[in-house]
Amino acid sequence: MLKLKAPGLLLEAGKESADYRVAVFGAGGVGKSSIVQRFVNGTFSDNYVPTIEDTYRQVISCNQKNVCTLQITDTTGSHQFPAMQRLSISKGHAFVLIYSITSKQSLEELGPIILMLKEVKGNAITEVPIVLCGNKKDEESKREVSKALGEKLAGQWGTGFIETSAKNNDNITELFEQLLAREKKRQLTLTMDDEGKGKGKKKKCIVM
């Protein structure tokens, strides 16, 4: 594991970490896994498989001279695991909130996540990088959520905003670039060279 000495960036246990943890939230079927897999592995599948929790890793540049491990947690879209959601928020440094532009309900379901973020992070929420993402922009004919509404809510919530298409690989890299750019404590950039791209590692969390 790569280690990075970064004064002031201490975990609760007092240990410094080179990991930068991003949690991806959203209702089932909005394309959370598709976005993460498109970003990390450059792949896309039309098959929908419900996720309990998957973690992907990608090497990124940190403070120009060092490297960090971007750890992306693809969370469950189910409301059956609130403890897992709360843990992901507690441990996370940054968050992507995904809805489908074809489903107004999927946008409404992000409301409780926003409330949980504010509850867990407290006053620090204003310093936490968050991007609201409207996925499936390739399905324009089925759109239920206007871009203007997404931008309005992002303004109210104090988050970034972007629309993506995991299927067409549209704005996927830009999504994570925007998220990392909102981090004020470290200077983070994606390392998109051939050596690092497509070598994301994945581990699964099995719920017994």
MDTraj code that builds the backbone (N, CA, C; nanometers):
import mdtraj as md
import numpy as np

residues = "MET LEU LYS LEU LYS ALA PRO GLY LEU LEU LEU GLU ALA GLY LYS GLU SER ALA ASP TYR ARG VAL ALA VAL PHE GLY ALA GLY GLY VAL GLY LYS SER SER ILE VAL GLN ARG PHE VAL ASN GLY THR PHE SER ASP ASN TYR VAL PRO THR ILE GLU ASP THR TYR ARG GLN VAL ILE SER CYS ASN GLN LYS ASN VAL CYS THR LEU GLN ILE THR ASP THR THR GLY SER HIS GLN PHE PRO ALA MET GLN ARG LEU SER ILE SER LYS GLY HIS ALA PHE VAL LEU ILE TYR SER ILE THR SER LYS GLN SER LEU GLU GLU LEU GLY PRO ILE ILE LEU MET LEU LYS GLU VAL LYS GLY ASN ALA ILE THR GLU VAL PRO ILE VAL LEU CYS GLY ASN LYS LYS ASP GLU GLU SER LYS ARG GLU VAL SER LYS ALA LEU GLY GLU LYS LEU ALA GLY GLN TRP GLY THR GLY PHE ILE GLU THR SER ALA LYS ASN ASN ASP ASN ILE THR GLU LEU PHE GLU GLN LEU LEU ALA ARG GLU LYS LYS ARG GLN LEU THR LEU THR MET ASP ASP GLU GLY LYS GLY LYS GLY LYS LYS LYS LYS CYS ILE VAL MET".split()
xyz = np.array([
    [0.0840, -0.1203, 0.0000],
    [0.0000, 0.0000, 0.0000],
    [0.0872, 0.1248, 0.0000],
    [0.0549, 0.2209, -0.0828],
    [0.1300, 0.3448, -0.0910],
    [0.1005, 0.4316, 0.0300],
    [0.2068, 0.4914, 0.0834],
    [0.1892, 0.5774, 0.1996],
    [0.2279, 0.7203, 0.1639],
    [0.1528, 0.8122, 0.2155],
    [0.1751, 0.9534, 0.1850],
    [0.1739, 1.0324, 0.3141],
    [0.2808, 1.1072, 0.3377],
    [0.2854, 1.1905, 0.4560],
    [0.2194, 1.3241, 0.4237],
    [0.1068, 1.3467, 0.4843],
    [0.0333, 1.4710, 0.4603],
    [-0.0108, 1.5269, 0.5941],
    [0.0656, 1.6177, 0.6526],
    [0.0343, 1.6731, 0.7847],
    [-0.1076, 1.7270, 0.7902],
    [-0.1766, 1.6938, 0.8979],
    [-0.3106, 1.7464, 0.9186],
    [-0.4204, 1.6587, 0.8616],
    [-0.3837, 1.5606, 0.7779],
    [-0.4851, 1.4732, 0.7195],
    [-0.4826, 1.3408, 0.7943],
    [-0.5328, 1.3444, 0.9162],
    [-0.5255, 1.2285, 1.0036],
    [-0.6604, 1.1604, 1.0147],
    [-0.6566, 1.0278, 1.0221],
    [-0.7777, 0.9514, 1.0452],
    [-0.8101, 0.9530, 1.1935],
    [-0.9291, 0.9006, 1.2264],
    [-0.9714, 0.9010, 1.3659],
    [-0.8733, 0.8251, 1.4540],
    [-0.8112, 0.7211, 1.3997],
    [-0.7198, 0.6393, 1.4783],
    [-0.5825, 0.7051, 1.4924],
    [-0.5655, 0.8209, 1.4275],
    [-0.4395, 0.8908, 1.4385],
    [-0.3396, 0.8531, 1.3312],
    [-0.3784, 0.7701, 1.2365],
    [-0.2876, 0.7256, 1.1319],
    [-0.3096, 0.8063, 1.0047],
    [-0.1987, 0.8409, 0.9376],
    [-0.2091, 0.9099, 0.8108],
    [-0.2448, 0.8104, 0.7015],
    [-0.3116, 0.8571, 0.6000],
    [-0.3561, 0.7661, 0.4953],
    [-0.3371, 0.8280, 0.3579],
    [-0.2983, 0.7438, 0.2610],
    [-0.2874, 0.7880, 0.1227],
    [-0.4175, 0.7633, 0.0483],
    [-0.5151, 0.7018, 0.1148],
    [-0.6434, 0.6756, 0.0507],
    [-0.7287, 0.8021, 0.0469],
    [-0.7977, 0.8205, -0.0651],
    [-0.8990, 0.9263, -0.0729],
    [-1.0292, 0.8563, -0.1049],
    [-1.1194, 0.8537, -0.0081],
    [-1.2379, 0.7700, -0.0160],
    [-1.3588, 0.8466, -0.0700],
    [-1.4127, 0.7953, -0.1799],
    [-1.5309, 0.8531, -0.2441],
    [-1.6446, 0.7515, -0.2360],
    [-1.7599, 0.7933, -0.1862],
    [-1.8774, 0.7062, -0.1806],
    [-1.9794, 0.7526, -0.2835],
    [-2.0344, 0.6569, -0.3577],
    [-2.1317, 0.6856, -0.4626],
    [-2.2694, 0.6409, -0.4153],
    [-2.3644, 0.7343, -0.4093],
    [-2.4990, 0.7053, -0.3616],
    [-2.6018, 0.7278, -0.4719],
    [-2.7148, 0.6584, -0.4592],
    [-2.8239, 0.6761, -0.5536],
    [-2.9187, 0.5578, -0.5474],
    [-3.0388, 0.5763, -0.5977],
    [-3.1388, 0.4699, -0.5979],
    [-3.0939, 0.3551, -0.6884],
    [-3.1579, 0.2411, -0.6718],
    [-3.1268, 0.1262, -0.7553],
    [-3.1593, 0.1527, -0.9015],
    [-3.0689, 0.1136, -0.9907],
    [-3.0954, 0.1244, -1.1329],
    [-3.0607, 0.2570, -1.1987],
    [-2.9989, 0.3503, -1.1226],
    [-2.9659, 0.4800, -1.1827],
    [-2.8336, 0.4776, -1.2582],
    [-2.7567, 0.3706, -1.2377],
    [-2.6307, 0.3578, -1.3101],
    [-2.5061, 0.3840, -1.2277],
    [-2.5150, 0.3682, -1.0959],
    [-2.3982, 0.3904, -1.0100],
    [-2.2825, 0.2988, -1.0502],
    [-2.3109, 0.1692, -1.0575],
    [-2.2060, 0.0730, -1.0933],
    [-2.1543, 0.0975, -1.2337],
    [-2.2442, 0.1336, -1.3252],
    [-2.2038, 0.1582, -1.4638],
    [-2.1073, 0.2758, -1.4725],
    [-2.1345, 0.3809, -1.3962],
    [-2.0464, 0.4976, -1.3961],
    [-1.9099, 0.4617, -1.3397],
    [-1.9083, 0.3921, -1.2265],
    [-1.7810, 0.3574, -1.1627],
    [-1.7000, 0.2620, -1.2510],
    [-1.7663, 0.1609, -1.3068],
    [-1.6948, 0.0655, -1.3905],
    [-1.6468, 0.1307, -1.5204],
    [-1.7244, 0.2222, -1.5744],
    [-1.6811, 0.2939, -1.6944],
    [-1.5567, 0.3770, -1.6629],
    [-1.5553, 0.4412, -1.5473],
    [-1.4420, 0.5245, -1.5085],
    [-1.3171, 0.4412, -1.4792],
    [-1.3336, 0.3357, -1.4009],
    [-1.2177, 0.2588, -1.3564],
    [-1.1669, 0.1622, -1.4639],
    [-1.2595, 0.0910, -1.5272],
    [-1.2212, -0.0153, -1.6208],
    [-1.2463, 0.0176, -1.7679],
    [-1.3213, 0.1263, -1.7935],
    [-1.3527, 0.1612, -1.9309],
    [-1.4530, 0.0677, -1.9951],
    [-1.5356, 0.0009, -1.9128],
    [-1.6316, -0.0962, -1.9640],
    [-1.7741, -0.0538, -1.9315],
    [-1.8692, -0.1098, -2.0055],
    [-2.0115, -0.0837, -1.9813],
    [-2.0920, -0.2089, -2.0135],
    [-2.1917, -0.2360, -1.9306],
    [-2.2814, -0.3482, -1.9532],
    [-2.4254, -0.3035, -1.9342],
    [-2.5145, -0.3505, -2.0229],
    [-2.6569, -0.3181, -2.0110],
    [-2.7258, -0.4017, -1.9040],
    [-2.6598, -0.5063, -1.8586],
    [-2.7202, -0.5946, -1.7587],
    [-2.7205, -0.5267, -1.6217],
    [-2.8360, -0.5284, -1.5562],
    [-2.8472, -0.4669, -1.4239],
    [-2.8356, -0.5736, -1.3163],
    [-2.7346, -0.5596, -1.2314],
    [-2.7151, -0.6505, -1.1188],
    [-2.7122, -0.5660, -0.9913],
    [-2.8112, -0.5823, -0.9018],
    [-2.8146, -0.5025, -0.7788],
    [-2.6861, -0.5174, -0.6978],
    [-2.6372, -0.4071, -0.6462],
    [-2.5122, -0.4051, -0.5706],
    [-2.5401, -0.3997, -0.4207],
    [-2.4662, -0.4794, -0.3441],
    [-2.4655, -0.4626, -0.1987],
    [-2.3626, -0.3550, -0.1655],
    [-2.2377, -0.3810, -0.1980],
    [-2.1337, -0.2795, -0.1865],
    [-2.0071, -0.3307, -0.2528],
    [-1.9552, -0.2542, -0.3471],
    [-1.8299, -0.2854, -0.4144],
    [-1.7338, -0.1698, -0.3940],
    [-1.6043, -0.2011, -0.3877],
    [-1.5027, -0.0976, -0.3752],
    [-1.4018, -0.1108, -0.4881],
    [-1.3732, 0.0000, -0.5535],
    [-1.2779, 0.0043, -0.6639],
    [-1.1643, 0.0991, -0.6267],
    [-1.0453, 0.0727, -0.6819],
    [-0.9305, 0.1583, -0.6518],
    [-0.8625, 0.2059, -0.7803],
    [-0.8205, 0.3301, -0.7774],
    [-0.7523, 0.3912, -0.8915],
    [-0.6438, 0.4837, -0.8374],
    [-0.5241, 0.4772, -0.8935],
    [-0.4150, 0.5640, -0.8509],
    [-0.4334, 0.7035, -0.9106],
    [-0.4182, 0.8053, -0.8263],
    [-0.4306, 0.9441, -0.8718],
    [-0.3121, 1.0245, -0.8186],
    [-0.2957, 1.1457, -0.8712],
    [-0.1889, 1.2343, -0.8275],
    [-0.2351, 1.3155, -0.7069],
    [-0.1465, 1.3291, -0.6096],
    [-0.1802, 1.4019, -0.4875],
    [-0.0722, 1.5046, -0.4579],
    [-0.1119, 1.6303, -0.4475],
    [-0.0183, 1.7387, -0.4176],
    [0.0983, 1.7419, -0.5156],
    [0.0715, 1.7076, -0.6393],
    [0.1626, 1.7170, -0.7534],
    [0.2786, 1.6175, -0.7492],
    [0.3407, 1.5983, -0.6334],
    [0.4613, 1.5162, -0.6262],
    [0.4357, 1.3750, -0.5737],
    [0.3166, 1.3486, -0.5263],
    [0.2875, 1.2201, -0.4632],
    [0.1704, 1.1503, -0.5312],
    [0.1447, 1.0283, -0.4892],
    [0.0294, 0.9552, -0.5388],
    [-0.0606, 0.9154, -0.4232],
    [-0.1893, 0.9118, -0.4507],
    [-0.2894, 0.8639, -0.3564],
    [-0.3664, 0.7504, -0.4227],
    [-0.4368, 0.6757, -0.3421],
    [-0.5271, 0.5752, -0.3950],
    [-0.6692, 0.6266, -0.3842],
    [-0.7324, 0.6485, -0.5006],
    [-0.8721, 0.6875, -0.5044],
    [-0.9553, 0.5626, -0.4804],
    [-1.0205, 0.5560, -0.3660],
    [-1.1006, 0.4397, -0.3274],
    [-1.2476, 0.4747, -0.3446],
    [-1.3110, 0.4136, -0.4443],
    [-1.4500, 0.4466, -0.4775],
    [-1.5414, 0.3346, -0.4286],
    [-1.6336, 0.3674, -0.3404],
    [-1.7288, 0.2702, -0.2879],
    [-1.8627, 0.2869, -0.3580],
    [-1.9013, 0.1836, -0.4302],
    [-2.0302, 0.1788, -0.5001],
    [-2.1313, 0.1215, -0.4014],
    [-2.2147, 0.2069, -0.3430],
    [-2.3031, 0.1643, -0.2340],
    [-2.4323, 0.1014, -0.2868],
    [-2.5026, 0.0369, -0.1975],
    [-2.6304, -0.0237, -0.2314],
    [-2.7359, 0.0825, -0.2608],
    [-2.8240, 0.0537, -0.3562],
    [-2.9348, 0.1437, -0.3839],
    [-3.0557, 0.1132, -0.2980],
    [-3.0415, 0.0130, -0.2109],
    [-3.1525, -0.0295, -0.1266],
    [-3.1538, 0.0487, 0.0046],
    [-3.2730, 0.0708, 0.0564],
    [-3.2863, 0.1379, 0.1856],
    [-3.2772, 0.0383, 0.3013],
    [-3.2477, -0.0877, 0.2692],
    [-3.2443, -0.1916, 0.3730],
    [-3.1152, -0.1893, 0.4549],
    [-3.0167, -0.1107, 0.4098],
    [-2.8873, -0.1125, 0.4772],
    [-2.8445, 0.0291, 0.5210],
    [-2.9256, 0.0960, 0.6045],
    [-2.8910, 0.2322, 0.6465],
    [-2.7605, 0.2389, 0.7244],
    [-2.7280, 0.1346, 0.7992],
    [-2.6033, 0.1342, 0.8767],
    [-2.4823, 0.1361, 0.7838],
    [-2.4918, 0.0630, 0.6709],
    [-2.3830, 0.0620, 0.5737],
    [-2.3694, 0.1991, 0.5081],
    [-2.4826, 0.2630, 0.4783],
    [-2.4791, 0.3960, 0.4190],
    [-2.4152, 0.4963, 0.5142],
    [-2.4537, 0.4878, 0.6407],
    [-2.3996, 0.5804, 0.7410],
    [-2.2488, 0.5600, 0.7580],
    [-2.2048, 0.4343, 0.7537],
    [-2.0615, 0.4049, 0.7673],
    [-1.9840, 0.4606, 0.6483],
    [-2.0411, 0.4461, 0.5280],
    [-1.9749, 0.4989, 0.4088],
    [-1.9615, 0.6506, 0.4164],
    [-2.0641, 0.7165, 0.4715],
    [-2.0597, 0.8618, 0.4874],
    [-1.9563, 0.9006, 0.5923],
    [-1.9546, 0.8260, 0.7026],
    [-1.8616, 0.8562, 0.8110],
    [-1.7159, 0.8453, 0.7654],
    [-1.6862, 0.7445, 0.6841],
    [-1.5484, 0.7197, 0.6402],
    [-1.5114, 0.7976, 0.5143],
    [-1.6121, 0.8480, 0.4412],
    [-1.5867, 0.9087, 0.3119],
    [-1.5286, 1.0485, 0.3184],
    [-1.4459, 1.0807, 0.2188],
    [-1.3923, 1.2159, 0.2040],
    [-1.4755, 1.2981, 0.1060],
    [-1.5354, 1.2313, 0.0073],
    [-1.6124, 1.2998, -0.0967],
    [-1.7255, 1.2091, -0.1434],
    [-1.8280, 1.2705, -0.2083],
    [-1.9477, 1.1935, -0.2404],
    [-2.0042, 1.2310, -0.3771],
    [-2.0523, 1.1284, -0.4475],
    [-2.1232, 1.1485, -0.5731],
    [-2.2675, 1.1036, -0.5515],
    [-2.3632, 1.1913, -0.5772],
    [-2.5047, 1.1606, -0.5607],
    [-2.5660, 1.1474, -0.6995],
    [-2.6069, 1.0253, -0.7347],
    [-2.6508, 0.9973, -0.8714],
    [-2.8011, 0.9725, -0.8778],
    [-2.8635, 1.0350, -0.9779],
    [-3.0019, 1.0039, -1.0118],
    [-3.0085, 0.9823, -1.1617],
    [-3.1201, 0.9277, -1.2087],
    [-3.1410, 0.9110, -1.3520],
    [-3.2281, 1.0247, -1.4031],
    [-3.1887, 1.0864, -1.5139],
    [-3.2707, 1.1949, -1.5683],
    [-3.4059, 1.1426, -1.6162],
    [-3.4197, 1.0089, -1.6263],
    [-3.5459, 0.9486, -1.6699],
    [-3.6376, 0.9155, -1.5526],
    [-3.5960, 0.9497, -1.4310],
    [-3.6749, 0.9143, -1.3130],
    [-3.6714, 1.0261, -1.2090],
    [-3.7820, 1.0989, -1.1976],
    [-3.7906, 1.2040, -1.0965],
    [-3.7834, 1.1449, -0.9567],
    [-3.8366, 1.0239, -0.9406],
    [-3.8339, 0.9580, -0.8101],
    [-3.6905, 0.9322, -0.7642],
    [-3.6032, 0.8979, -0.8585],
    [-3.4645, 0.8694, -0.8208],
    [-3.3958, 0.9948, -0.7676],
    [-3.4369, 1.1115, -0.8168],
    [-3.3831, 1.2368, -0.7642],
    [-3.4379, 1.2630, -0.6246],
    [-3.5676, 1.2378, -0.6060],
    [-3.6295, 1.2589, -0.4750],
    [-3.5677, 1.1681, -0.3685],
    [-3.5240, 1.0495, -0.4098],
    [-3.4668, 0.9543, -0.3135],
    [-3.3300, 0.9976, -0.2621],
    [-3.2720, 1.1008, -0.3227],
    [-3.1442, 1.1519, -0.2727],
    [-3.1641, 1.2435, -0.1524],
    [-3.2880, 1.2887, -0.1287],
    [-3.3167, 1.3759, -0.0156],
    [-3.2694, 1.3202, 0.1179],
    [-3.3059, 1.1953, 0.1515],
    [-3.2604, 1.1366, 0.2781],
    [-3.1083, 1.1232, 0.2870],
    [-3.0421, 1.1013, 0.1730],
    [-2.8967, 1.0909, 0.1727],
    [-2.8347, 1.2262, 0.2078],
    [-2.8896, 1.3335, 0.1518],
    [-2.8427, 1.4675, 0.1852],
    [-2.8589, 1.4946, 0.3346],
    [-2.9746, 1.4566, 0.3897],
    [-2.9989, 1.4764, 0.5329],
    [-2.9012, 1.3954, 0.6178],
    [-2.8727, 1.2712, 0.5751],
    [-2.7785, 1.1877, 0.6486],
    [-2.6370, 1.2454, 0.6406],
    [-2.6007, 1.2983, 0.5226],
    [-2.4700, 1.3619, 0.5075],
    [-2.4550, 1.4780, 0.6055],
    [-2.5575, 1.5630, 0.6128],
    [-2.5522, 1.6782, 0.7029],
    [-2.5466, 1.6338, 0.8487],
    [-2.6193, 1.5261, 0.8794],
    [-2.6232, 1.4765, 1.0168],
    [-2.4883, 1.4194, 1.0589],
    [-2.4281, 1.3389, 0.9717],
    [-2.3023, 1.2715, 1.0061],
    [-2.1836, 1.3675, 1.0013],
    [-2.1780, 1.4519, 0.8980],
    [-2.0631, 1.5409, 0.8818],
    [-2.0760, 1.6700, 0.9625],
    [-2.1974, 1.7063, 1.0018],
    [-2.2165, 1.8267, 1.0829],
    [-2.1741, 1.9525, 1.0094],
    [-2.1104, 2.0437, 1.0827],
    [-2.0695, 2.1708, 1.0242],
    [-1.9644, 2.1541, 0.9155],
    [-1.8947, 2.0410, 0.9174],
    [-1.7894, 2.0160, 0.8182],
    [-1.8455, 1.9901, 0.6784],
    [-1.9783, 1.9766, 0.6669],
    [-2.0404, 1.9447, 0.5386],
    [-2.0063, 2.0500, 0.4328],
    [-1.9852, 2.1745, 0.4747],
    [-1.9552, 2.2812, 0.3789],
    [-1.8179, 2.2628, 0.3148],
    [-1.7318, 2.1824, 0.3771],
    [-1.5970, 2.1588, 0.3241],
    [-1.5875, 2.0270, 0.2484],
    [-1.6973, 1.9518, 0.2443],
    [-1.6946, 1.8182, 0.1832],
    [-1.7277, 1.8270, 0.0338],
    [-1.6412, 1.7739, -0.0532],
    [-1.6703, 1.7732, -0.1965],
    [-1.7888, 1.6819, -0.2285],
    [-1.8915, 1.7366, -0.2906],
    [-2.0098, 1.6606, -0.3303],
    [-2.0499, 1.7044, -0.4705],
    [-2.0800, 1.6082, -0.5570],
    [-2.1296, 1.6402, -0.6903],
    [-2.2613, 1.5667, -0.7137],
    [-2.3631, 1.6404, -0.7548],
    [-2.4913, 1.5834, -0.7942],
    [-2.4813, 1.5478, -0.9423],
    [-2.5149, 1.4232, -0.9744],
    [-2.4951, 1.3734, -1.1105],
    [-2.6240, 1.3158, -1.1676],
    [-2.6682, 1.3706, -1.2815],
    [-2.7832, 1.3164, -1.3524],
    [-2.7343, 1.2229, -1.4627],
    [-2.7529, 1.0939, -1.4440],
    [-2.7030, 0.9952, -1.5406],
    [-2.8103, 0.9609, -1.6457],
    [-2.7703, 0.8898, -1.7465],
    [-2.8549, 0.8433, -1.8580],
    [-2.8998, 0.9580, -1.9493],
    [-2.8106, 1.0550, -1.9713],
    [-2.8454, 1.1658, -2.0596],
    [-2.8597, 1.1199, -2.2044],
    [-2.8188, 0.9959, -2.2329],
    [-2.8382, 0.9396, -2.3672],
    [-2.9851, 0.9051, -2.3930],
    [-3.0668, 0.8998, -2.2856],
    [-3.2086, 0.8667, -2.2997],
    [-3.2932, 0.9939, -2.2920],
    [-3.2608, 1.0912, -2.3732],
    [-3.3252, 1.2220, -2.3709],
    [-3.4760, 1.2130, -2.3915],
    [-3.5205, 1.1186, -2.4747],
    [-3.6642, 1.1063, -2.5043],
    [-3.7446, 1.0630, -2.3823],
    [-3.6770, 1.0068, -2.2816],
    [-3.7442, 0.9595, -2.1604],
    [-3.7217, 1.0539, -2.0418],
    [-3.6628, 1.1696, -2.0675],
    [-3.6255, 1.2610, -1.9589],
    [-3.7456, 1.3046, -1.8754],
    [-3.7312, 1.2922, -1.7426],
    [-3.8309, 1.3413, -1.6477],
    [-3.7757, 1.4564, -1.5624],
    [-3.6429, 1.4683, -1.5564],
    [-3.5793, 1.5706, -1.4735],
    [-3.5021, 1.6651, -1.5644],
    [-3.5416, 1.7912, -1.5666],
    [-3.4732, 1.8885, -1.6518],
    [-3.3348, 1.9200, -1.5954],
    [-3.2465, 1.9611, -1.6836],
    [-3.1129, 2.0008, -1.6401],
    [-3.1218, 2.1204, -1.5461],
    [-3.2164, 2.2090, -1.5739],
    [-3.2335, 2.3285, -1.4906],
    [-3.2705, 2.2918, -1.3471],
    [-3.3551, 2.1887, -1.3311],
    [-3.3936, 2.1452, -1.1965],
    [-3.2743, 2.0863, -1.1231],
    [-3.1958, 2.0055, -1.1929],
    [-3.0761, 1.9481, -1.1307],
    [-2.9803, 2.0567, -1.0850],
    [-2.9598, 2.1572, -1.1699],
    [-2.8715, 2.2681, -1.1357],
    [-2.9263, 2.3477, -1.0164],
    [-3.0591, 2.3645, -1.0127],
    [-3.1220, 2.4383, -0.9025],
    [-3.1016, 2.3668, -0.7695],
    [-3.1245, 2.2342, -0.7693],
    [-3.1074, 2.1574, -0.6460],
    [-2.9611, 2.1561, -0.6018],
    [-2.8698, 2.1445, -0.6984],
    [-2.7275, 2.1471, -0.6646],
    [-2.6914, 2.2792, -0.5976],
    [-2.7513, 2.3876, -0.6461],
    [-2.7276, 2.5180, -0.5854],
    [-2.7810, 2.5251, -0.4435],
    [-2.9000, 2.4667, -0.4228],
    [-2.9600, 2.4666, -0.2896],
    [-2.8801, 2.3803, -0.1924],
    [-2.8288, 2.2687, -0.2429],
    [-2.7543, 2.1749, -0.1578],
    [-2.6071, 2.2114, -0.1439],
    [-2.5605, 2.3045, -0.2249],
    [-2.4195, 2.3437, -0.2185],
    [-2.3265, 2.2420, -0.2801],
    [-2.3728, 2.1736, -0.3841],
    [-2.2913, 2.0705, -0.4483],
    [-2.2553, 2.1120, -0.5907],
    [-2.1634, 2.0377, -0.6507],
    [-2.1382, 2.0526, -0.7922],
    [-2.2491, 1.9840, -0.8700],
    [-2.2495, 2.0014, -1.0023],
    [-2.3531, 1.9386, -1.0843],
    [-2.2975, 1.9007, -1.2208],
    [-2.3424, 1.7835, -1.2691],
    [-2.3036, 1.7395, -1.4022],
    [-2.4035, 1.6344, -1.4499],
    [-2.4238, 1.6263, -1.5800],
    [-2.5038, 1.5181, -1.6383],
    [-2.4107, 1.4259, -1.7155],
    [-2.4357, 1.2961, -1.7046],
    [-2.3461, 1.1966, -1.7636],
    [-2.4243, 1.0908, -1.8410],
    [-2.3500, 1.0160, -1.9199],
    [-2.4010, 0.8931, -1.9815],
    [-2.2927, 0.7877, -1.9684],
    [-2.3161, 0.6914, -1.8789],
    [-2.2197, 0.5823, -1.8653],
    [-2.2152, 0.5003, -1.9942],
    [-2.3292, 0.4878, -2.0586],
    [-2.3374, 0.4080, -2.1813],
    [-2.2500, 0.4668, -2.2913],
    [-2.2561, 0.5989, -2.3080],
    [-2.1799, 0.6655, -2.4136],
    [-2.0456, 0.7206, -2.3667],
    [-2.0127, 0.6931, -2.2402],
    [-1.8877, 0.7438, -2.1813],
    [-1.8809, 0.8968, -2.1917],
    [-1.9915, 0.9603, -2.1618],
    [-2.0039, 1.1057, -2.1725],
    [-1.9938, 1.1701, -2.0343],
    [-1.8929, 1.2532, -2.0141],
    [-1.8707, 1.3279, -1.8898],
    [-1.8351, 1.2404, -1.7702],
    [-1.7932, 1.1170, -1.7925],
    [-1.7569, 1.0290, -1.6801],
    [-1.6272, 1.0764, -1.6151],
    [-1.5236, 1.0956, -1.6968],
    [-1.3983, 1.1477, -1.6418],
    [-1.4196, 1.2857, -1.5812],
    [-1.4985, 1.3693, -1.6507],
    [-1.5245, 1.5051, -1.6024],
    [-1.5936, 1.5056, -1.4665],
    [-1.6785, 1.4058, -1.4419],
    [-1.7463, 1.3937, -1.3130],
    [-1.6447, 1.3837, -1.1995],
    [-1.5490, 1.2926, -1.2152],
    [-1.4506, 1.2730, -1.1083],
    [-1.3492, 1.3868, -1.1033],
    [-1.3193, 1.4472, -1.2168],
    [-1.2330, 1.5653, -1.2168],
    [-1.2973, 1.6784, -1.1373],
    [-1.4273, 1.6984, -1.1597],
    [-1.4978, 1.8042, -1.0879],
    [-1.5013, 1.7756, -0.9375],
    [-1.5231, 1.6500, -0.9032],
    [-1.5286, 1.6117, -0.7616],
    [-1.3953, 1.6396, -0.6925],
    [-1.2856, 1.5953, -0.7540],
    [-1.1536, 1.6142, -0.6933],
    [-1.1152, 1.7611, -0.6877],
    [-1.1616, 1.8389, -0.7852],
    [-1.1308, 1.9820, -0.7879],
    [-1.1964, 2.0558, -0.6713],
    [-1.3015, 1.9969, -0.6138],
    [-1.3723, 2.0600, -0.5023],
    [-1.3035, 2.0334, -0.3691],
    [-1.2028, 1.9462, -0.3679],
    [-1.1281, 1.9163, -0.2454],
    [-1.0295, 2.0299, -0.2173],
    [-1.0393, 2.0886, -0.0995],
    [-0.9564, 2.2038, -0.0656],
    [-0.8339, 2.1666, 0.0182],
    [-0.8365, 2.0500, 0.0828],
    [-0.7287, 2.0135, 0.1742],
    [-0.6097, 1.9486, 0.1026],
    [-0.6359, 1.8893, -0.0128],
    [-0.5285, 1.8300, -0.0920],
    [-0.5469, 1.8736, -0.2373],
    [-0.4389, 1.8743, -0.3115],
    [-0.4469, 1.9024, -0.4541],
    [-0.4484, 1.7690, -0.5274],
    [-0.5667, 1.7287, -0.5723],
    [-0.5846, 1.5970, -0.6321],
    [-0.6148, 1.6090, -0.7808],
    [-0.5496, 1.5250, -0.8606],
    [-0.5793, 1.5186, -1.0030],
    [-0.5759, 1.3733, -1.0483],
    [-0.6527, 1.3432, -1.1517],
    [-0.6557, 1.2078, -1.2041],
    [-0.5292, 1.1804, -1.2839],
    [-0.4757, 1.0597, -1.2700],
    [-0.3644, 1.0180, -1.3552],
    [-0.4225, 0.9288, -1.4631],
    [-0.4475, 0.9865, -1.5790],
    [-0.5179, 0.9152, -1.6846],
    [-0.4240, 0.8582, -1.7899],
    [-0.2957, 0.8356, -1.7545],
    [-0.2028, 0.7793, -1.8525],
    [-0.2327, 0.6324, -1.8762],
    [-0.1691, 0.5746, -1.9753],
    [-0.1970, 0.4362, -2.0133],
    [-0.1584, 0.3371, -1.9056],
    [-0.0581, 0.3745, -1.8260],
    [-0.0105, 0.2809, -1.7242],
    [-0.1116, 0.2598, -1.6140],
    [-0.1795, 0.3706, -1.5743],
    [-0.2714, 0.3591, -1.4629],
    [-0.4126, 0.3253, -1.5028],
    [-0.4499, 0.3572, -1.6292],
    [-0.5889, 0.3384, -1.6715],
    [-0.6224, 0.1915, -1.6868],
    [-0.7412, 0.1552, -1.6371],
    [-0.7900, 0.0196, -1.6585],
    [-0.7330, -0.0826, -1.5643],
    [-0.6616, -0.0352, -1.4596],
    [-0.6041, -0.1301, -1.3657],
    [-0.6701, -0.1182, -1.2299],
    [-0.7944, -0.0749, -1.2297],
    [-0.8658, -0.0629, -1.1041],
    [-0.8886, -0.1988, -1.0414],
    [-0.8710, -0.2063, -0.9119],
    [-0.8932, -0.3316, -0.8410],
    [-1.0227, -0.3235, -0.7636],
    [-1.0887, -0.4342, -0.7523],
    [-1.2217, -0.4371, -0.6936],
    [-1.2273, -0.5396, -0.5829],
    [-1.2951, -0.5063, -0.4754],
    [-1.3219, -0.6049, -0.3722],
    [-1.4689, -0.5963, -0.3367],
    [-1.5265, -0.7083, -0.3009],
    [-1.6693, -0.7105, -0.2693],
    [-1.6916, -0.7246, -0.1191],
    [-1.8006, -0.6626, -0.0749],
    [-1.8424, -0.6768, 0.0630],
    [-1.9644, -0.7687, 0.0647],
    [-1.9546, -0.8807, 0.1284],
    [-2.0633, -0.9780, 0.1312],
    [-2.1420, -0.9615, 0.2612],
    [-2.2722, -0.9446, 0.2491],
    [-2.3583, -0.9325, 0.3677],
    [-2.4139, -1.0694, 0.4003],
    [-2.3868, -1.1140, 0.5199],
    [-2.4330, -1.2474, 0.5620],
    [-2.5762, -1.2382, 0.6144],
])
top = md.Topology()
chain = top.add_chain()
for i, resn in enumerate(residues, 1):
    res = top.add_residue(resn, chain, resSeq=i)
    for name in ("N", "CA", "C"):
        top.add_atom(name, md.element.get_by_symbol(name[0]), res)
traj = md.Trajectory(xyz[None], top)
